[in-house]
Amino acid sequence: MRKLAADVIIVKHGKILLIKRADEPFKGEWGLPGGHIDEGETIEDAALREAREETGLNVKLESFVGIFSDPKRDPRGTISVTYSATVIDGELTENSEVEDIKWFEITKLPPLFSDHKKIVQTYFGYD
């Protein structure tokens, strides 16, 4: 059975927050904050938890972005359920899963792992 992950698009002042992964798969690559859903946890709660764990920020979920389920998107076969969110409070803080964290101009994104470029494009409505 394939696992579910909750990913979060956090935008503030025209910039998007990205994390650089510290672990495989995709070690050293940029992408959205997110991760696997724990047993007994809702997808929404997982999105809030993952955002807080990987960025140090408390966020409020704003809208559902989509489900991204291409079996080739992740070597583990993970399905992404993605939300957009706004920052409530907190300070940017990395955890052991994150090598770096930065705000990027929407028009100047680094290469993103997996299908995170497609997810960002879906959110902003462009190809």
N, CA, C and O atoms as a GROMACS GRO file, in nm:
protein
  508
    1MET      N    1   0.085  -0.119   0.000
    1MET     CA    2   0.000   0.000   0.000
    1MET      C    3   0.089   0.125   0.000
    1MET      O    4   0.189   0.131   0.072
    2ARG      N    5   0.052   0.222  -0.080
    2ARG     CA    6   0.129   0.347  -0.090
    2ARG      C    7   0.101   0.437   0.029
    2ARG      O    8  -0.011   0.439   0.081
    3LYS      N    9   0.203   0.511   0.071
    3LYS     CA   10   0.191   0.604   0.183
    3LYS      C   11   0.143   0.740   0.136
    3LYS      O   12   0.159   0.778   0.020
    4LEU      N   13   0.083   0.813   0.230
    4LEU     CA   14   0.040   0.951   0.205
    4LEU      C   15   0.135   1.047   0.274
    4LEU      O   16   0.186   1.020   0.383
    5ALA      N   17   0.159   1.160   0.208
    5ALA     CA   18   0.237   1.268   0.267
    5ALA      C   19   0.155   1.396   0.257
    5ALA      O   20   0.074   1.413   0.165
    6ALA      N   21   0.176   1.485   0.352
    6ALA     CA   22   0.115   1.617   0.349
    6ALA      C   23   0.225   1.718   0.318
    6ALA      O   24   0.323   1.727   0.392
    7ASP      N   25   0.209   1.793   0.210
    7ASP     CA   26   0.304   1.897   0.173
    7ASP      C   27   0.236   2.032   0.186
    7ASP      O   28   0.114   2.043   0.175
    8VAL      N   29   0.317   2.137   0.209
    8VAL     CA   30   0.261   2.269   0.237
    8VAL      C   31   0.333   2.375   0.154
    8VAL      O   32   0.456   2.382   0.150
    9ILE      N   33   0.252   2.458   0.088
    9ILE     CA   34   0.304   2.575   0.017
    9ILE      C   35   0.282   2.694   0.109
    9ILE      O   36   0.169   2.731   0.140
   10ILE      N   37   0.393   2.755   0.152
   10ILE     CA   38   0.386   2.872   0.241
   10ILE      C   39   0.440   2.991   0.163
   10ILE      O   40   0.556   2.993   0.122
   11VAL      N   41   0.354   3.091   0.143
   11VAL     CA   42   0.392   3.211   0.068
   11VAL      C   43   0.375   3.332   0.160
   11VAL      O   44   0.275   3.345   0.231
   12LYS      N   45   0.475   3.419   0.156
   12LYS     CA   46   0.471   3.541   0.238
   12LYS      C   47   0.544   3.652   0.163
   12LYS      O   48   0.658   3.633   0.120
   13HIS      N   49   0.479   3.766   0.148
   13HIS     CA   50   0.539   3.882   0.080
   13HIS      C   51   0.594   3.845  -0.058
   13HIS      O   52   0.701   3.890  -0.097
   14GLY      N   53   0.519   3.763  -0.130
   14GLY     CA   54   0.558   3.727  -0.267
   14GLY      C   55   0.670   3.626  -0.276
   14GLY      O   56   0.724   3.603  -0.385
   15LYS      N   57   0.705   3.564  -0.164
   15LYS     CA   58   0.811   3.463  -0.165
   15LYS      C   59   0.754   3.331  -0.114
   15LYS      O   60   0.659   3.328  -0.036
   16ILE      N   61   0.816   3.221  -0.160
   16ILE     CA   62   0.773   3.088  -0.120
   16ILE      C   63   0.884   3.026  -0.034
   16ILE      O   64   1.003   3.041  -0.064
   17LEU      N   65   0.844   2.956   0.070
   17LEU     CA   66   0.940   2.894   0.162
   17LEU      C   67   0.972   2.753   0.115
   17LEU      O   68   0.883   2.671   0.095
   18LEU      N   69   1.101   2.725   0.099
   18LEU     CA   70   1.147   2.593   0.057
   18LEU      C   71   1.249   2.539   0.157
   18LEU      O   72   1.320   2.615   0.223
   19ILE      N   73   1.254   2.408   0.165
   19ILE     CA   74   1.352   2.340   0.251
   19ILE      C   75   1.446   2.259   0.163
   19ILE      O   76   1.407   2.209   0.057
   20LYS      N   77   1.571   2.246   0.208
   20LYS     CA   78   1.667   2.157   0.142
   20LYS      C   79   1.677   2.033   0.230
   20LYS      O   80   1.713   2.041   0.347
   21ARG      N   81   1.644   1.918   0.172
   21ARG     CA   82   1.640   1.793   0.248
   21ARG      C   83   1.777   1.750   0.297
   21ARG      O   84   1.876   1.761   0.224
   22ALA      N   85   1.783   1.699   0.420
   22ALA     CA   86   1.906   1.648   0.477
   22ALA      C   87   1.915   1.496   0.465
   22ALA      O   88   2.020   1.437   0.490
   23ASP      N   89   1.805   1.431   0.426
   23ASP     CA   90   1.799   1.285   0.420
   23ASP      C   91   1.758   1.238   0.280
   23ASP      O   92   1.698   1.313   0.203
   24GLU      N   93   1.792   1.114   0.250
   24GLU     CA   94   1.745   1.050   0.128
   24GLU      C   95   1.599   1.010   0.146
   24GLU      O   96   1.557   0.988   0.259
   25PRO      N   97   1.521   1.001   0.043
   25PRO     CA   98   1.559   1.039  -0.093
   25PRO      C   99   1.561   1.191  -0.109
   25PRO      O  100   1.506   1.265  -0.027
   26PHE      N  101   1.624   1.234  -0.212
   26PHE     CA  102   1.631   1.376  -0.248
   26PHE      C  103   1.721   1.458  -0.155
   26PHE      O  104   1.704   1.579  -0.144
   27LYS      N  105   1.816   1.394  -0.090
   27LYS     CA  106   1.911   1.463  -0.001
   27LYS      C  107   1.979   1.576  -0.078
   27LYS      O  108   2.027   1.556  -0.190
   28GLY      N  109   1.984   1.695  -0.016
   28GLY     CA  110   2.051   1.810  -0.076
   28GLY      C  111   1.971   1.883  -0.180
   28GLY      O  112   2.022   1.975  -0.244
   29GLU      N  113   1.845   1.843  -0.200
   29GLU     CA  114   1.760   1.907  -0.300
   29GLU      C  115   1.651   1.990  -0.232
   29GLU      O  116   1.609   1.962  -0.120
   30TRP      N  117   1.606   2.094  -0.305
   30TRP     CA  118   1.504   2.186  -0.254
   30TRP      C  119   1.364   2.135  -0.284
   30TRP      O  120   1.340   2.072  -0.387
   31GLY      N  121   1.271   2.163  -0.192
   31GLY     CA  122   1.131   2.128  -0.212
   31GLY      C  123   1.043   2.192  -0.106
   31GLY      O  124   1.089   2.272  -0.024
   32LEU      N  125   0.919   2.154  -0.109
   32LEU     CA  126   0.822   2.206  -0.013
   32LEU      C  127   0.836   2.135   0.121
   32LEU      O  128   0.876   2.018   0.125
   33PRO      N  129   0.804   2.203   0.230
   33PRO     CA  130   0.799   2.134   0.358
   33PRO      C  131   0.687   2.030   0.355
   33PRO      O  132   0.582   2.052   0.295
   34GLY      N  133   0.711   1.919   0.420
   34GLY     CA  134   0.608   1.816   0.425
   34GLY      C  135   0.666   1.684   0.467
   34GLY      O  136   0.786   1.669   0.485
   35GLY      N  137   0.577   1.587   0.483
   35GLY     CA  138   0.621   1.455   0.521
   35GLY      C  139   0.506   1.360   0.542
   35GLY      O  140   0.390   1.395   0.522
   36HIS      N  141   0.540   1.240   0.582
   36HIS     CA  142   0.442   1.134   0.598
   36HIS      C  143   0.342   1.161   0.710
   36HIS      O  144   0.372   1.228   0.809
   37ILE      N  145   0.225   1.107   0.691
   37ILE     CA  146   0.117   1.119   0.788
   37ILE      C  147   0.131   1.007   0.890
   37ILE      O  148   0.147   0.890   0.853
   38ASP      N  149   0.126   1.042   1.016
   38ASP     CA  150   0.138   0.943   1.124
   38ASP      C  151   0.007   0.868   1.145
   38ASP      O  152  -0.101   0.919   1.113
   39GLU      N  153   0.017   0.749   1.198
   39GLU     CA  154  -0.101   0.668   1.230
   39GLU      C  155  -0.195   0.748   1.320
   39GLU      O  156  -0.152   0.806   1.420
   40GLY      N  157  -0.323   0.752   1.285
   40GLY     CA  158  -0.423   0.821   1.365
   40GLY      C  159  -0.427   0.972   1.348
   40GLY      O  160  -0.498   1.041   1.420
   41GLU      N  161  -0.350   1.024   1.252
   41GLU     CA  162  -0.341   1.168   1.230
   41GLU      C  163  -0.418   1.206   1.104
   41GLU      O  164  -0.416   1.132   1.005
   42THR      N  165  -0.486   1.319   1.107
   42THR     CA  166  -0.551   1.366   0.985
   42THR      C  167  -0.445   1.426   0.893
   42THR      O  168  -0.336   1.461   0.936
   43ILE      N  169  -0.479   1.435   0.765
   43ILE     CA  170  -0.386   1.496   0.669
   43ILE      C  171  -0.363   1.642   0.706
   43ILE      O  172  -0.250   1.692   0.697
   44GLU      N  173  -0.466   1.711   0.747
   44GLU     CA  174  -0.452   1.851   0.786
   44GLU      C  175  -0.360   1.867   0.906
   44GLU      O  176  -0.274   1.956   0.906
   45ASP      N  177  -0.377   1.782   1.007
   45ASP     CA  178  -0.289   1.789   1.124
   45ASP      C  179  -0.145   1.756   1.086
   45ASP      O  180  -0.051   1.817   1.138
   46ALA      N  181  -0.127   1.661   0.995
   46ALA     CA  182   0.008   1.627   0.949
   46ALA      C  183   0.071   1.746   0.878
   46ALA      O  184   0.190   1.774   0.897
   47ALA      N  185  -0.005   1.817   0.796
   47ALA     CA  186   0.047   1.934   0.725
   47ALA      C  187   0.093   2.041   0.824
   47ALA      O  188   0.200   2.099   0.808
   48LEU      N  189   0.013   2.066   0.927
   48LEU     CA  190   0.050   2.164   1.029
   48LEU      C  191   0.175   2.120   1.105
   48LEU      O  192   0.265   2.200   1.130
   49ARG      N  193   0.179   1.992   1.143
   49ARG     CA  194   0.293   1.938   1.218
   49ARG      C  195   0.420   1.943   1.135
   49ARG      O  196   0.524   1.990   1.183
   50GLU      N  197   0.413   1.896   1.010
   50GLU     CA  198   0.531   1.895   0.925
   50GLU      C  199   0.582   2.036   0.900
   50GLU      O  200   0.704   2.059   0.902
   51ALA      N  201   0.493   2.131   0.876
   51ALA     CA  202   0.536   2.270   0.857
   51ALA      C  203   0.610   2.320   0.981
   51ALA      O  204   0.716   2.382   0.970
   52ARG      N  205   0.556   2.293   1.098
   52ARG     CA  206   0.619   2.337   1.223
   52ARG      C  207   0.753   2.267   1.246
   52ARG      O  208   0.852   2.331   1.281
   53GLU      N  209   0.756   2.133   1.224
   53GLU     CA  210   0.880   2.058   1.246
   53GLU      C  211   0.991   2.099   1.151
   53GLU      O  212   1.106   2.113   1.193
   54GLU      N  213   0.958   2.119   1.025
   54GLU     CA  214   1.061   2.145   0.924
   54GLU      C  215   1.098   2.292   0.908
   54GLU      O  216   1.203   2.323   0.852
   55THR      N  217   1.012   2.382   0.957
   55THR     CA  218   1.040   2.525   0.938
   55THR      C  219   1.046   2.605   1.068
   55THR      O  220   1.104   2.713   1.070
   56GLY      N  221   0.986   2.554   1.176
   56GLY     CA  222   0.976   2.630   1.300
   56GLY      C  223   0.857   2.724   1.302
   56GLY      O  224   0.837   2.795   1.400
   57LEU      N  225   0.779   2.726   1.194
   57LEU     CA  226   0.666   2.819   1.184
   57LEU      C  227   0.534   2.749   1.214
   57LEU      O  228   0.512   2.634   1.176
   58ASN      N  229   0.447   2.820   1.283
   58ASN     CA  230   0.309   2.776   1.297
   58ASN      C  231   0.232   2.839   1.183
   58ASN      O  232   0.241   2.959   1.159
   59VAL      N  233   0.157   2.757   1.112
   59VAL     CA  234   0.084   2.805   0.995
   59VAL      C  235  -0.064   2.774   1.007
   59VAL      O  236  -0.107   2.689   1.086
   60LYS      N  237  -0.141   2.844   0.927
   60LYS     CA  238  -0.285   2.820   0.914
   60LYS      C  239  -0.308   2.771   0.772
   60LYS      O  240  -0.268   2.838   0.676
   61LEU      N  241  -0.372   2.656   0.758
   61LEU     CA  242  -0.402   2.606   0.624
   61LEU      C  243  -0.506   2.695   0.559
   61LEU      O  244  -0.605   2.732   0.621
   62GLU      N  245  -0.482   2.730   0.434
   62GLU     CA  246  -0.571   2.820   0.361
   62GLU      C  247  -0.656   2.747   0.259
   62GLU      O  248  -0.778   2.761   0.257
   63SER      N  249  -0.591   2.668   0.173
   63SER     CA  250  -0.668   2.602   0.068
   63SER      C  251  -0.604   2.470   0.028
   63SER      O  252  -0.484   2.449   0.045
   64PHE      N  253  -0.687   2.383  -0.026
   64PHE     CA  254  -0.643   2.256  -0.080
   64PHE      C  255  -0.586   2.282  -0.219
   64PHE      O  256  -0.653   2.343  -0.302
   65VAL      N  257  -0.465   2.236  -0.245
   65VAL     CA  258  -0.400   2.258  -0.374
   65VAL      C  259  -0.423   2.139  -0.467
   65VAL      O  260  -0.455   2.157  -0.585
   66GLY      N  261  -0.407   2.018  -0.413
   66GLY     CA  262  -0.428   1.901  -0.498
   66GLY      C  263  -0.368   1.775  -0.441
   66GLY      O  264  -0.299   1.775  -0.340
   67ILE      N  265  -0.397   1.666  -0.512
   67ILE     CA  266  -0.339   1.535  -0.481
   67ILE      C  267  -0.248   1.500  -0.598
   67ILE      O  268  -0.287   1.508  -0.714
   68PHE      N  269  -0.125   1.461  -0.565
   68PHE     CA  270  -0.024   1.432  -0.666
   68PHE      C  271   0.018   1.286  -0.646
   68PHE      O  272   0.084   1.252  -0.547
   69SER      N  273  -0.022   1.200  -0.741
   69SER     CA  274  -0.016   1.056  -0.716
   69SER      C  275   0.060   0.976  -0.821
   69SER      O  276   0.051   0.853  -0.822
   70ASP      N  277   0.135   1.042  -0.910
   70ASP     CA  278   0.212   0.966  -1.008
   70ASP      C  279   0.303   0.868  -0.933
   70ASP      O  280   0.382   0.911  -0.849
   71PRO      N  281   0.294   0.739  -0.961
   71PRO     CA  282   0.376   0.641  -0.889
   71PRO      C  283   0.526   0.666  -0.902
   71PRO      O  284   0.604   0.619  -0.820
   72LYS      N  285   0.566   0.741  -1.005
   72LYS     CA  286   0.708   0.768  -1.028
   72LYS      C  287   0.756   0.896  -0.959
   72LYS      O  288   0.873   0.932  -0.970
   73ARG      N  289   0.666   0.966  -0.889
   73ARG     CA  290   0.702   1.094  -0.829
   73ARG      C  291   0.801   1.082  -0.715
   73ARG      O  292   0.871   1.177  -0.682
   74ASP      N  293   0.807   0.964  -0.655
   74ASP     CA  294   0.889   0.941  -0.536
   74ASP      C  295   0.929   0.794  -0.537
   74ASP      O  296   0.845   0.708  -0.563
   75PRO      N  297   1.056   0.762  -0.508
   75PRO     CA  298   1.097   0.621  -0.511
   75PRO      C  299   1.022   0.534  -0.410
   75PRO      O  300   1.020   0.412  -0.422
   76ARG      N  301   0.961   0.597  -0.311
   76ARG     CA  302   0.883   0.523  -0.211
   76ARG      C  303   0.736   0.509  -0.253
   76ARG      O  304   0.658   0.442  -0.185
   77GLY      N  305   0.699   0.572  -0.365
   77GLY     CA  306   0.562   0.565  -0.414
   77GLY      C  307   0.465   0.653  -0.338
   77GLY      O  308   0.344   0.633  -0.347
   78THR      N  309   0.516   0.748  -0.262
   78THR     CA  310   0.433   0.833  -0.178
   78THR      C  311   0.339   0.921  -0.259
   78THR      O  312   0.377   0.976  -0.363
   79ILE      N  313   0.217   0.935  -0.210
   79ILE     CA  314   0.117   1.025  -0.269
   79ILE      C  315   0.116   1.153  -0.186
   79ILE      O  316   0.111   1.148  -0.063
   80SER      N  317   0.122   1.268  -0.253
   80SER     CA  318   0.121   1.397  -0.184
   80SER      C  319  -0.018   1.458  -0.185
   80SER      O  320  -0.083   1.467  -0.289
   81VAL      N  321  -0.062   1.501  -0.067
   81VAL     CA  322  -0.182   1.583  -0.052
   81VAL      C  323  -0.129   1.720  -0.009
   81VAL      O  324  -0.068   1.733   0.096
   82THR      N  325  -0.153   1.821  -0.092
   82THR     CA  326  -0.089   1.950  -0.071
   82THR      C  327  -0.190   2.060  -0.039
   82THR      O  328  -0.297   2.068  -0.097
   83TYR      N  329  -0.150   2.143   0.057
   83TYR     CA  330  -0.229   2.259   0.101
   83TYR      C  331  -0.143   2.384   0.090
   83TYR      O  332  -0.020   2.377   0.093
   84SER      N  333  -0.208   2.499   0.078
   84SER     CA  334  -0.138   2.626   0.094
   84SER      C  335  -0.162   2.672   0.237
   84SER      O  336  -0.261   2.634   0.300
   85ALA      N  337  -0.072   2.756   0.286
   85ALA     CA  338  -0.083   2.801   0.425
   85ALA      C  339  -0.024   2.940   0.441
   85ALA      O  340   0.058   2.983   0.360
   86THR      N  341  -0.066   3.009   0.545
   86THR     CA  342  -0.008   3.138   0.582
   86THR      C  343   0.056   3.124   0.719
   86THR      O  344   0.015   3.042   0.801
   87VAL      N  345   0.157   3.206   0.742
   87VAL     CA  346   0.230   3.203   0.868
   87VAL      C  347   0.150   3.273   0.977
   87VAL      O  348   0.099   3.383   0.957
   88ILE      N  349   0.140   3.206   1.092
   88ILE     CA  350   0.077   3.267   1.211
   88ILE      C  351   0.186   3.328   1.298
   88ILE      O  352   0.179   3.445   1.334
   89ASP      N  353   0.287   3.246   1.332
   89ASP     CA  354   0.398   3.293   1.414
   89ASP      C  355   0.512   3.192   1.408
   89ASP      O  356   0.504   3.091   1.337
   90GLY      N  357   0.617   3.221   1.482
   90GLY     CA  358   0.733   3.134   1.488
   90GLY      C  359   0.852   3.195   1.417
   90GLY      O  360   0.841   3.299   1.352
   91GLU      N  361   0.967   3.129   1.431
   91GLU     CA  362   1.090   3.172   1.367
   91GLU      C  363   1.146   3.056   1.286
   91GLU      O  364   1.136   2.941   1.327
   92LEU      N  365   1.206   3.087   1.173
   92LEU     CA  366   1.263   2.982   1.089
   92LEU      C  367   1.369   2.906   1.168
   92LEU      O  368   1.466   2.962   1.218
   93THR      N  369   1.345   2.775   1.179
   93THR     CA  370   1.434   2.686   1.253
   93THR      C  371   1.441   2.554   1.180
   93THR      O  372   1.338   2.492   1.151
   94GLU      N  373   1.562   2.510   1.150
   94GLU     CA  374   1.580   2.381   1.083
   94GLU      C  375   1.573   2.269   1.187
   94GLU      O  376   1.602   2.290   1.305
   95ASN      N  377   1.535   2.150   1.140
   95ASN     CA  378   1.545   2.032   1.225
   95ASN      C  379   1.642   1.935   1.158
   95ASN      O  380   1.705   1.970   1.058
   96SER      N  381   1.654   1.816   1.212
   96SER     CA  382   1.752   1.720   1.160
   96SER      C  383   1.721   1.672   1.018
   96SER      O  384   1.809   1.619   0.950
   97GLU      N  385   1.598   1.690   0.972
   97GLU     CA  386   1.559   1.648   0.838
   97GLU      C  387   1.587   1.756   0.733
   97GLU      O  388   1.574   1.732   0.613
   98VAL      N  389   1.625   1.875   0.779
   98VAL     CA  390   1.639   1.991   0.691
   98VAL      C  391   1.782   2.044   0.696
   98VAL      O  392   1.834   2.077   0.802
   99GLU      N  393   1.844   2.052   0.579
   99GLU     CA  394   1.980   2.102   0.566
   99GLU      C  395   1.983   2.255   0.558
   99GLU      O  396   2.077   2.319   0.606
  100ASP      N  397   1.878   2.312   0.497
  100ASP     CA  398   1.870   2.457   0.482
  100ASP      C  399   1.724   2.494   0.460
  100ASP      O  400   1.643   2.410   0.421
  101ILE      N  401   1.691   2.619   0.484
  101ILE     CA  402   1.555   2.669   0.464
  101ILE      C  403   1.564   2.814   0.420
  101ILE      O  404   1.638   2.893   0.480
  102LYS      N  405   1.488   2.850   0.315
  102LYS     CA  406   1.497   2.986   0.262
  102LYS      C  407   1.366   3.027   0.196
  102LYS      O  408   1.287   2.945   0.149
  103TRP      N  409   1.346   3.159   0.196
  103TRP     CA  410   1.239   3.219   0.116
  103TRP      C  411   1.296   3.248  -0.022
  103TRP      O  412   1.405   3.303  -0.035
  104PHE      N  413   1.222   3.210  -0.126
  104PHE     CA  414   1.264   3.233  -0.264
  104PHE      C  415   1.160   3.317  -0.337
  104PHE      O  416   1.040   3.302  -0.316
  105GLU      N  417   1.209   3.406  -0.425
  105GLU     CA  418   1.120   3.477  -0.516
  105GLU      C  419   1.050   3.372  -0.602
  105GLU      O  420   1.113   3.275  -0.645
  106ILE      N  421   0.922   3.391  -0.627
  106ILE     CA  422   0.845   3.295  -0.706
  106ILE      C  423   0.908   3.275  -0.844
  106ILE      O  424   0.904   3.165  -0.899
  107THR      N  425   0.963   3.381  -0.900
  107THR     CA  426   1.021   3.374  -1.034
  107THR      C  427   1.166   3.326  -1.036
  107THR      O  428   1.226   3.315  -1.143
  108LYS      N  429   1.224   3.299  -0.918
  108LYS     CA  430   1.365   3.259  -0.910
  108LYS      C  431   1.382   3.134  -0.824
  108LYS      O  432   1.466   3.130  -0.734
  109LEU      N  433   1.302   3.032  -0.854
  109LEU     CA  434   1.309   2.908  -0.776
  109LEU      C  435   1.428   2.823  -0.819
  109LEU      O  436   1.462   2.818  -0.937
  110PRO      N  437   1.491   2.755  -0.723
  110PRO     CA  438   1.594   2.658  -0.761
  110PRO      C  439   1.526   2.534  -0.819
  110PRO      O  440   1.404   2.523  -0.811
  111PRO      N  441   1.602   2.442  -0.877
  111PRO     CA  442   1.541   2.315  -0.919
  111PRO      C  443   1.479   2.247  -0.796
  111PRO      O  444   1.539   2.246  -0.689
  112LEU      N  445   1.359   2.191  -0.813
  112LEU     CA  446   1.288   2.128  -0.702
  112LEU      C  447   1.282   1.977  -0.722
  112LEU      O  448   1.274   1.929  -0.835
  113PHE      N  449   1.288   1.903  -0.611
  113PHE     CA  450   1.285   1.757  -0.621
  113PHE      C  451   1.144   1.706  -0.653
  113PHE      O  452   1.044   1.776  -0.638
  114SER      N  453   1.144   1.581  -0.696
  114SER     CA  454   1.019   1.510  -0.726
  114SER      C  455   0.934   1.594  -0.822
  114SER      O  456   0.985   1.647  -0.920
  115ASP      N  457   0.806   1.605  -0.792
  115ASP     CA  458   0.716   1.684  -0.875
  115ASP      C  459   0.678   1.816  -0.808
  115ASP      O  460   0.572   1.873  -0.836
  116HIS      N  461   0.764   1.865  -0.719
  116HIS     CA  462   0.729   1.987  -0.645
  116HIS      C  463   0.718   2.109  -0.735
  116HIS      O  464   0.644   2.202  -0.704
  117LYS      N  465   0.791   2.110  -0.848
  117LYS     CA  466   0.773   2.220  -0.945
  117LYS      C  467   0.631   2.217  -0.999
  117LYS      O  468   0.566   2.321  -1.011
  118LYS      N  469   0.581   2.098  -1.032
  118LYS     CA  470   0.444   2.084  -1.082
  118LYS      C  471   0.343   2.128  -0.975
  118LYS      O  472   0.243   2.192  -1.007
  119ILE      N  473   0.369   2.094  -0.850
  119ILE     CA  474   0.279   2.133  -0.741
  119ILE      C  475   0.274   2.286  -0.730
  119ILE      O  476   0.166   2.344  -0.719
  120VAL      N  477   0.391   2.350  -0.732
  120VAL     CA  478   0.397   2.496  -0.724
  120VAL      C  479   0.326   2.559  -0.844
  120VAL      O  480   0.252   2.656  -0.828
  121GLN      N  481   0.349   2.505  -0.963
  121GLN     CA  482   0.283   2.556  -1.082
  121GLN      C  483   0.131   2.541  -1.073
  121GLN      O  484   0.057   2.630  -1.114
  122THR      N  485   0.085   2.430  -1.018
  122THR     CA  486  -0.058   2.408  -1.000
  122THR      C  487  -0.116   2.516  -0.908
  122THR      O  488  -0.221   2.573  -0.936
  123TYR      N  489  -0.046   2.542  -0.798
  123TYR     CA  490  -0.093   2.643  -0.702
  123TYR      C  491  -0.103   2.781  -0.766
  123TYR      O  492  -0.202   2.852  -0.747
  124PHE      N  493   0.000   2.819  -0.843
  124PHE     CA  494   0.000   2.952  -0.903
  124PHE      C  495  -0.072   2.958  -1.036
  124PHE      O  496  -0.087   3.066  -1.094
  125GLY      N  497  -0.116   2.843  -1.086
  125GLY     CA  498  -0.197   2.839  -1.208
  125GLY      C  499  -0.119   2.862  -1.336
  125GLY      O  500  -0.170   2.925  -1.429
  126TYR      N  501   0.004   2.813  -1.342
  126TYR     CA  502   0.080   2.824  -1.466
  126TYR      C  503   0.156   2.696  -1.493
  126TYR      O  504   0.167   2.610  -1.406
  127ASP      N  505   0.208   2.684  -1.617
  127ASP     CA  506   0.284   2.564  -1.658
  127ASP      C  507   0.432   2.591  -1.661
  127ASP      O  508   0.511   2.502  -1.693
   0.00000   0.00000   0.00000
